[in-house]
């Protein structure tokens, strides 16, 4: 019995290597904190990343340039916190590098109300795709920039300008929808005064502006 235990310890030690506080399984001189030569298997749980995202399914490969999301980014501008009427809904869809803009035809110029909720959702995206292309939402005193990264340069596809805004709350959630894809929702609750202007920009694959327009939503 003692001989069997001794042999088992030798076999396990040969498969499990520790080098400079890096752990390697079936690999010599691991260069990462945990490095495995083979397949990692778990029956429950997953992998949690530094931003808090929990990966429970395999992420699809999004290294090639043609892999754009199947569903658009949606921007909702809602002028009431509780059950806003449809005439107060203005939404923009950004498909890759282009967009389509729709507005209620019966109310082309919406009033400037104080309570505003901006919700951005991106459906059916992989973590790699989002990190490379849709990773930024910047804000300063009176502007919100929705940007894309093209050839390593951060470019604004939409700039929302307010005469004055006070941010009440910012929330973000990421949920798995299966098959290595996720749904992201970012919501900003704020109070505004004065006018709201939206600038849209469209770019070619090199990051050059090919179209730009400005719309005064309310004044």
C-alpha positions as CSV (number, residue, x, y, z in Angstrom):
1,X,0.0,0.0,0.0
2,X,2.8,2.4,0.8
3,X,4.4,1.7,-2.6
4,X,1.2,2.6,-4.4
5,X,0.8,5.9,-2.6
6,X,4.5,6.8,-3.4
7,X,4.0,6.1,-7.1
8,X,0.8,8.1,-7.2
9,X,2.6,11.1,-5.7
10,X,5.4,11.0,-8.3
11,X,2.9,10.9,-11.2
12,X,0.9,13.8,-9.9
13,X,4.0,15.9,-9.3
14,X,5.2,15.3,-12.9
15,X,2.0,16.7,-14.3
16,X,1.7,19.7,-12.0
17,X,4.5,22.2,-12.2
18,X,5.0,25.5,-10.3
19,X,7.4,28.0,-11.7
20,X,7.9,31.5,-10.2
21,X,4.4,31.3,-8.7
22,X,2.9,30.4,-12.2
23,X,1.0,27.1,-12.2
24,X,1.2,24.7,-15.1
25,X,-0.7,21.5,-15.7
26,X,1.1,19.0,-17.9
27,X,3.4,21.8,-19.1
28,X,7.0,22.8,-18.1
29,X,7.9,26.3,-17.1
30,X,4.5,28.0,-17.3
31,X,4.6,31.6,-18.3
32,X,1.0,32.5,-17.1
33,X,-0.6,32.4,-13.7
34,X,-2.4,29.2,-14.8
35,X,-1.4,27.4,-18.0
36,X,-2.9,24.1,-19.1
37,X,-1.7,21.8,-21.9
38,X,-5.0,20.2,-22.7
39,X,-8.8,20.7,-22.1
40,X,-10.2,22.4,-19.0
41,X,-13.6,21.0,-18.0
42,X,-16.1,22.2,-15.5
43,X,-19.6,20.9,-14.7
44,X,-20.8,24.2,-13.2
45,X,-19.6,27.8,-12.7
46,X,-17.4,29.4,-15.3
47,X,-14.6,32.0,-15.7
48,X,-14.9,35.4,-14.2
49,X,-13.0,38.3,-15.8
50,X,-11.6,41.5,-14.2
51,X,-14.6,43.6,-15.3
52,X,-17.0,41.2,-13.4
53,X,-18.2,39.4,-16.6
54,X,-18.9,35.7,-16.0
55,X,-18.2,33.5,-19.0
56,X,-20.2,30.3,-18.8
57,X,-20.2,29.4,-22.5
58,X,-17.6,29.4,-25.2
59,X,-17.0,32.8,-26.9
60,X,-17.0,32.7,-30.7
61,X,-14.0,33.7,-32.7
62,X,-14.2,37.3,-33.7
63,X,-10.7,38.0,-35.0
64,X,-11.7,38.5,-38.6
65,X,-13.0,41.9,-39.8
66,X,-16.2,40.6,-41.2
67,X,-17.7,39.6,-37.9
68,X,-20.2,42.3,-37.1
69,X,-23.1,41.9,-34.7
70,X,-26.3,40.4,-36.1
71,X,-28.4,42.9,-34.1
72,X,-27.9,46.7,-33.9
73,X,-26.9,48.9,-31.0
74,X,-30.1,50.7,-30.0
75,X,-30.3,54.1,-28.4
76,X,-33.6,54.9,-26.6
77,X,-34.3,58.5,-25.6
78,X,-37.3,58.4,-23.2
79,X,-38.8,61.6,-21.9
80,X,-40.6,60.2,-18.9
81,X,-39.5,57.8,-16.2
82,X,-42.9,56.1,-15.9
83,X,-44.6,54.6,-19.0
84,X,-43.7,57.2,-21.5
85,X,-46.2,57.7,-24.4
86,X,-44.9,56.4,-27.8
87,X,-44.7,59.9,-29.2
88,X,-41.9,60.6,-26.7
89,X,-39.8,57.8,-28.0
90,X,-36.9,58.4,-30.3
91,X,-34.6,55.6,-31.2
92,X,-31.5,55.2,-33.3
93,X,-30.0,52.0,-34.6
94,X,-26.3,51.7,-35.4
95,X,-25.5,48.8,-37.8
96,X,-21.8,48.5,-37.9
97,X,-20.6,51.8,-39.4
98,X,-24.0,53.0,-40.5
99,X,-27.2,54.0,-38.9
100,X,-31.0,54.3,-39.5
101,X,-32.9,57.0,-37.7
102,X,-36.6,56.8,-37.0
103,X,-39.0,59.2,-35.4
104,X,-42.7,59.2,-34.7
105,X,-44.1,61.0,-37.8
106,X,-46.8,62.6,-35.8
107,X,-44.4,64.4,-33.5
108,X,-41.2,65.4,-35.4
109,X,-40.2,67.9,-32.7
110,X,-40.4,66.5,-29.2
111,X,-40.5,68.8,-26.2
112,X,-37.6,69.1,-23.8
113,X,-38.6,67.5,-20.6
114,X,-36.4,67.3,-17.5
115,X,-36.3,63.5,-16.9
116,X,-34.4,61.6,-19.5
117,X,-33.3,57.9,-19.7
118,X,-30.8,56.8,-22.3
119,X,-30.6,53.0,-22.8
120,X,-28.1,51.4,-25.1
121,X,-28.5,47.6,-25.8
122,X,-26.3,45.4,-27.9
123,X,-27.7,41.9,-28.6
124,X,-26.0,38.8,-29.7
125,X,-22.4,40.0,-29.3
126,X,-19.2,38.2,-28.3
127,X,-16.9,39.6,-25.6
128,X,-14.1,39.9,-28.1
129,X,-16.2,41.7,-30.6
130,X,-17.5,44.2,-28.1
131,X,-14.1,44.9,-26.6
132,X,-12.6,45.7,-30.1
133,X,-15.5,47.7,-31.5
134,X,-18.1,48.9,-29.0
135,X,-16.1,49.4,-25.8
136,X,-16.6,53.1,-25.2
137,X,-19.2,55.5,-23.9
138,X,-17.7,58.8,-22.7
139,X,-19.3,61.7,-20.9
140,X,-18.3,65.2,-19.9
141,X,-20.2,68.1,-18.5
142,X,-22.7,68.4,-21.3
143,X,-22.0,65.7,-23.9
144,X,-22.3,61.9,-24.2
145,X,-20.1,60.3,-26.9
146,X,-21.0,56.9,-28.3
147,X,-17.8,55.7,-30.1
148,X,-16.4,52.9,-32.2
149,X,-12.8,51.9,-32.5
150,X,-11.6,51.7,-36.2
151,X,-8.0,50.8,-36.9
152,X,-7.1,51.4,-33.3
153,X,-8.6,55.0,-33.2
154,X,-11.6,55.9,-31.1
155,X,-14.2,57.7,-33.3
156,X,-17.5,59.2,-32.3
157,X,-20.5,57.8,-34.2
158,X,-23.0,59.8,-32.1
159,X,-22.6,62.9,-29.9
160,X,-25.5,63.9,-27.7
161,X,-25.2,67.5,-26.5
162,X,-27.2,69.1,-23.8
163,X,-27.4,72.7,-22.6
164,X,-27.0,71.2,-19.1
165,X,-27.3,67.7,-17.7
166,X,-27.1,66.2,-14.2
167,X,-26.5,62.5,-14.1
168,X,-28.5,60.7,-11.5
169,X,-27.5,57.1,-12.1
170,X,-25.5,54.9,-14.5
171,X,-26.1,51.1,-14.6
172,X,-24.7,48.3,-16.8
173,X,-25.5,44.6,-17.1
174,X,-24.2,41.8,-19.3
175,X,-26.2,38.6,-19.7
176,X,-25.4,35.4,-21.6
177,X,-27.9,34.5,-24.4
178,X,-26.1,31.2,-25.2
179,X,-23.9,30.1,-28.0
180,X,-21.1,32.3,-26.7
181,X,-23.1,35.5,-27.2
182,X,-24.3,38.1,-24.8
183,X,-26.7,40.9,-24.3
184,X,-25.4,44.2,-22.9
185,X,-27.5,47.0,-21.5
186,X,-26.2,50.4,-20.4
187,X,-28.7,52.9,-18.9
188,X,-28.1,56.5,-17.9
189,X,-30.7,58.4,-15.9
190,X,-30.2,62.2,-16.0
191,X,-31.9,65.5,-15.7
192,X,-31.6,68.0,-18.5
193,X,-32.4,71.7,-19.1
194,X,-32.5,73.5,-22.5
195,X,-32.0,71.9,-25.9
196,X,-30.7,68.5,-27.0
197,X,-28.7,68.2,-30.2
198,X,-27.5,64.9,-31.7
199,X,-24.6,64.6,-34.2
200,X,-24.3,61.5,-36.3
201,X,-21.0,60.4,-38.0
202,X,-20.4,57.6,-40.5
203,X,-16.9,56.3,-41.4
204,X,-15.3,54.1,-44.0
205,X,-13.0,51.2,-43.1
206,X,-10.0,53.5,-42.7
207,X,-11.8,55.8,-40.2
208,X,-12.5,58.7,-42.7
209,X,-15.7,60.6,-42.2
210,X,-18.1,59.8,-45.2
211,X,-21.2,61.3,-43.7
212,X,-22.2,63.6,-40.9
213,X,-25.5,65.2,-39.8
214,X,-26.8,67.3,-36.9
215,X,-30.3,67.1,-35.6
216,X,-31.9,69.4,-33.0
217,X,-34.1,67.0,-31.0
218,X,-35.6,69.8,-28.9
219,X,-34.9,73.4,-28.0
